[in-house]
Amino acid sequence: MDQIAPQAYDMRSFCTAYGISRSFAYVEIKAGRLKTRKAGRRTLISRQAADDWLNSLNCGVGQAPGKPRPPSSPPPAKTLR
């Protein structure tokens, strides 16, 4: 029998699926980066909103896609005493 793909996640399922904590999810919601809907007392995140949020994240270590990394400066020299 075919399994139906969820159209929306509850908070617990979303956090488990995307490997984030509930507190981080609420930070993202408060910042407006993650869109939610309410169904009674339940907070729901649509699959589209989850995909949009994931695609909005930076790639790599704080680097947006398509932007070249700035040249890194050498570490400061240690002085011997």
N, CA and C atoms as an extended XYZ file, in Angstrom:
243
Properties=species:S:1:pos:R:3:atomname:S:1:resname:S:1:resid:I:1 pbc="F F F"
N         0.833       -1.172        0.000 N   MET     1
C         0.000        0.000        0.000 CA  MET     1
C         0.885        1.245        0.000 C   MET     1
N         0.544        2.236       -0.777 N   ASP     2
C         1.334        3.453       -0.862 CA  ASP     2
C         1.170        4.297        0.395 C   ASP     2
N         2.267        4.906        0.801 N   GLN     3
C         2.220        5.784        1.963 CA  GLN     3
C         2.065        7.220        1.478 C   GLN     3
N         1.188        7.964        2.101 N   ILE     4
C         0.929        9.342        1.709 CA  ILE     4
C         1.976       10.245        2.346 C   ILE     4
N         2.609       11.080        1.535 N   ALA     5
C         3.616       12.019        2.043 CA  ALA     5
C         2.910       13.114        2.837 C   ALA     5
N         3.474       13.512        3.970 N   PRO     6
C         2.834       14.562        4.765 CA  PRO     6
C         2.847       15.900        4.028 C   PRO     6
N         1.771       16.638        4.138 N   GLN     7
C         1.688       17.972        3.537 CA  GLN     7
C         2.138       19.040        4.520 C   GLN     7
N         2.186       18.676        5.804 N   ALA     8
C         2.634       19.613        6.838 CA  ALA     8
C         3.233       18.807        7.985 C   ALA     8
N         4.154       19.448        8.699 N   TYR     9
C         4.788       18.843        9.859 CA  TYR     9
C         4.252       19.520       11.120 C   TYR     9
N         4.099       18.737       12.203 N   ASP    10
C         3.923       19.388       13.490 CA  ASP    10
C         5.339       19.740       13.970 C   ASP    10
N         5.442       20.470       15.046 N   MET    11
C         6.752       20.970       15.484 CA  MET    11
C         7.729       19.828       15.761 C   MET    11
N         7.280       18.794       16.429 N   ARG    12
C         8.165       17.672       16.769 CA  ARG    12
C         8.670       16.977       15.504 C   ARG    12
N         7.765       16.715       14.558 N   SER    13
C         8.154       16.034       13.317 CA  SER    13
C         9.113       16.888       12.492 C   SER    13
N         8.850       18.194       12.429 N   PHE    14
C         9.729       19.088       11.684 CA  PHE    14
C        11.135       19.082       12.280 C   PHE    14
N        11.217       19.232       13.589 N   CYS    15
C        12.530       19.268       14.246 CA  CYS    15
C        13.281       17.959       14.066 C   CYS    15
N        12.574       16.842       14.133 N   THR    16
C        13.206       15.538       13.929 CA  THR    16
C        13.670       15.383       12.482 C   THR    16
N        12.816       15.760       11.540 N   ALA    17
C        13.145       15.601       10.119 CA  ALA    17
C        14.332       16.459        9.703 C   ALA    17
N        14.455       17.659       10.283 N   TYR    18
C        15.513       18.581        9.867 CA  TYR    18
C        16.678       18.638       10.856 C   TYR    18
N        16.603       17.856       11.916 N   GLY    19
C        17.723       17.737       12.854 CA  GLY    19
C        18.022       19.004       13.624 C   GLY    19
N        16.972       19.741       14.008 N   ILE    20
C        17.183       20.961       14.782 CA  ILE    20
C        16.401       20.870       16.082 C   ILE    20
N        16.745       21.729       17.025 N   SER    21
C        16.037       21.748       18.302 CA  SER    21
C        14.765       22.587       18.191 C   SER    21
N        13.850       22.361       19.106 N   ARG    22
C        12.621       23.152       19.131 CA  ARG    22
C        12.937       24.622       19.367 C   ARG    22
N        13.904       24.892       20.244 N   SER    23
C        14.226       26.296       20.531 CA  SER    23
C        14.773       26.995       19.282 C   SER    23
N        15.604       26.299       18.483 N   PHE    24
C        16.112       26.898       17.256 CA  PHE    24
C        14.986       27.129       16.261 C   PHE    24
N        14.050       26.177       16.189 N   ALA    25
C        12.904       26.349       15.297 CA  ALA    25
C        12.107       27.588       15.683 C   ALA    25
N        11.896       27.801       16.977 N   TYR    26
C        11.144       28.980       17.414 CA  TYR    26
C        11.920       30.270       17.163 C   TYR    26
N        13.248       30.227       17.232 N   VAL    27
C        14.063       31.394       16.873 CA  VAL    27
C        13.848       31.730       15.398 C   VAL    27
N        13.846       30.721       14.552 N   GLU    28
C        13.636       30.925       13.115 CA  GLU    28
C        12.227       31.452       12.828 C   GLU    28
N        11.238       30.963       13.567 N   ILE    29
C         9.863       31.440       13.410 CA  ILE    29
C         9.772       32.903       13.827 C   ILE    29
N        10.339       33.225       14.980 N   LYS    30
C        10.288       34.602       15.480 CA  LYS    30
C        10.993       35.565       14.538 C   LYS    30
N        12.076       35.113       13.906 N   ALA    31
C        12.833       35.952       12.968 CA  ALA    31
C        12.119       36.078       11.624 C   ALA    31
N        11.061       35.291       11.414 N   GLY    32
C        10.314       35.369       10.167 CA  GLY    32
C        10.887       34.525        9.046 C   GLY    32
N        11.868       33.704        9.347 N   ARG    33
C        12.494       32.879        8.310 CA  ARG    33
C        11.761       31.556        8.095 C   ARG    33
N        10.949       31.154        9.065 N   LEU    34
C        10.202       29.902        8.978 CA  LEU    34
C         8.731       30.231        9.184 C   LEU    34
N         7.918       29.959        8.176 N   LYS    35
C         6.493       30.291        8.206 CA  LYS    35
C         5.697       29.138        8.808 C   LYS    35
N         4.732       29.469        9.648 N   THR    36
C         3.906       28.462       10.307 CA  THR    36
C         2.430       28.778       10.137 C   THR    36
N         1.621       27.797       10.453 N   ARG    37
C         0.162       27.925       10.516 CA  ARG    37
C        -0.281       27.321       11.845 C   ARG    37
N        -1.403       27.773       12.339 N   LYS    38
C        -1.951       27.209       13.564 CA  LYS    38
C        -3.210       26.431       13.226 C   LYS    38
N        -3.349       25.268       13.824 N   ALA    39
C        -4.565       24.464       13.742 CA  ALA    39
C        -4.951       24.162       15.184 C   ALA    39
N        -5.826       24.992       15.724 N   GLY    40
C        -6.123       24.876       17.146 CA  GLY    40
C        -4.884       25.268       17.927 C   GLY    40
N        -4.412       24.370       18.762 N   ARG    41
C        -3.201       24.647       19.543 CA  ARG    41
C        -1.933       24.170       18.842 C   ARG    41
N        -2.097       23.421       17.770 N   ARG    42
C        -0.932       22.863       17.071 CA  ARG    42
C        -0.301       23.881       16.138 C   ARG    42
N         1.019       23.913       16.149 N   THR    43
C         1.784       24.720       15.196 CA  THR    43
C         2.194       23.793       14.060 C   THR    43
N         1.806       24.159       12.842 N   LEU    44
C         2.113       23.342       11.675 CA  LEU    44
C         3.020       24.098       10.719 C   LEU    44
N         3.904       23.362       10.084 N   ILE    45
C         4.823       23.909        9.090 CA  ILE    45
C         4.570       23.141        7.800 C   ILE    45
N         4.134       23.857        6.772 N   SER    46
C         3.849       23.179        5.505 CA  SER    46
C         5.146       22.651        4.895 C   SER    46
N         5.007       21.660        4.057 N   ARG    47
C         6.180       21.102        3.386 CA  ARG    47
C         6.862       22.172        2.546 C   ARG    47
N         6.061       23.039        1.900 N   GLN    48
C         6.622       24.126        1.088 CA  GLN    48
C         7.399       25.106        1.964 C   GLN    48
N         6.840       25.466        3.128 N   ALA    49
C         7.531       26.390        4.038 CA  ALA    49
C         8.831       25.775        4.546 C   ALA    49
N         8.815       24.471        4.824 N   ALA    50
C        10.027       23.785        5.280 CA  ALA    50
C        11.090       23.789        4.185 C   ALA    50
N        10.682       23.511        2.946 N   ASP    51
C        11.628       23.530        1.822 CA  ASP    51
C        12.177       24.937        1.588 C   ASP    51
N        11.309       25.941        1.666 N   ASP    52
C        11.754       27.331        1.487 CA  ASP    52
C        12.762       27.714        2.560 C   ASP    52
N        12.489       27.319        3.801 N   TRP    53
C        13.407       27.625        4.907 CA  TRP    53
C        14.756       26.950        4.673 C   TRP    53
N        14.728       25.675        4.303 N   LEU    54
C        15.975       24.942        4.080 CA  LEU    54
C        16.785       25.570        2.951 C   LEU    54
N        16.126       25.954        1.877 N   ASN    55
C        16.822       26.558        0.736 CA  ASN    55
C        17.353       27.949        1.042 C   ASN    55
N        16.818       28.595        2.071 N   SER    56
C        17.281       29.936        2.416 CA  SER    56
C        18.537       29.919        3.281 C   SER    56
N        18.894       28.756        3.790 N   LEU    57
C        20.068       28.672        4.660 CA  LEU    57
C        21.342       28.842        3.857 C   LEU    57
N        22.364       29.372        4.510 N   ASN    58
C        23.664       29.532        3.866 CA  ASN    58
C        24.295       28.178        3.618 C   ASN    58
N        25.070       28.095        2.555 N   CYS    59
C        25.813       26.874        2.244 CA  CYS    59
C        27.179       26.944        2.907 C   CYS    59
N        27.647       25.827        3.390 N   GLY    60
C        28.982       25.784        3.972 CA  GLY    60
C        29.068       26.559        5.264 C   GLY    60
N        30.253       27.050        5.543 N   VAL    61
C        30.514       27.752        6.791 CA  VAL    61
C        30.225       29.230        6.595 C   VAL    61
N        28.968       29.600        6.782 N   GLY    62
C        28.597       31.002        6.680 CA  GLY    62
C        28.781       31.594        5.305 C   GLY    62
N        28.733       30.801        4.277 N   GLN    63
C        28.979       31.284        2.925 CA  GLN    63
C        27.756       31.067        2.058 C   GLN    63
N        27.258       32.120        1.463 N   ALA    64
C        26.116       32.009        0.552 CA  ALA    64
C        26.579       31.422       -0.774 C   ALA    64
N        25.698       30.691       -1.463 N   PRO    65
C        26.112       30.100       -2.737 CA  PRO    65
C        26.444       31.167       -3.771 C   PRO    65
N        27.469       30.897       -4.547 N   GLY    66
C        27.839       31.789       -5.637 CA  GLY    66
C        28.705       32.970       -5.248 C   GLY    66
N        28.950       33.160       -3.970 N   LYS    67
C        29.799       34.274       -3.551 CA  LYS    67
C        31.207       33.752       -3.271 C   LYS    67
N        32.227       34.413       -3.823 N   PRO    68
C        33.591       33.964       -3.538 CA  PRO    68
C        33.964       34.274       -2.094 C   PRO    68
N        34.782       33.429       -1.549 N   ARG    69
C        35.258       33.653       -0.187 CA  ARG    69
C        36.302       34.751       -0.192 C   ARG    69
N        36.265       35.611        0.819 N   PRO    70
C        37.312       36.627        0.905 CA  PRO    70
C        38.645       35.957        1.239 C   PRO    70
N        39.743       36.545        0.798 N   PRO    71
C        41.036       35.937        1.125 CA  PRO    71
C        41.249       35.950        2.625 C   PRO    71
N        41.790       34.861        3.130 N   SER    72
C        42.021       34.798        4.565 CA  SER    72
C        43.376       35.405        4.883 C   SER    72
N        43.399       36.097        5.986 N   SER    73
C        44.673       36.684        6.416 CA  SER    73
C        45.428       35.662        7.246 C   SER    73
N        46.759       35.705        7.211 N   PRO    74
C        47.523       34.734        7.987 CA  PRO    74
C        47.325       34.998        9.484 C   PRO    74
N        47.466       33.969       10.296 N   PRO    75
C        47.300       34.172       11.729 CA  PRO    75
C        48.414       35.076       12.259 C   PRO    75
N        48.156       35.793       13.322 N   PRO    76
C        49.191       36.681       13.872 CA  PRO    76
C        50.422       35.871       14.305 C   PRO    76
N        51.574       36.440       14.083 N   ALA    77
C        52.825       35.768       14.435 CA  ALA    77
C        52.979       35.718       15.943 C   ALA    77
N        53.486       34.599       16.428 N   LYS    78
C        53.727       34.439       17.870 CA  LYS    78
C        55.095       35.027       18.177 C   LYS    78
N        55.152       35.719       19.273 N   THR    79
C        56.443       36.258       19.682 CA  THR    79
C        57.057       35.355       20.746 C   THR    79
N        58.307       35.105       20.608 N   LEU    80
C        59.019       34.281       21.583 CA  LEU    80
C        59.646       35.189       22.620 C   LEU    80
N        59.584       34.762       23.798 N   ARG    81
C        60.170       35.564       24.893 CA  ARG    81
C        61.370       34.916       25.476 C   ARG    81
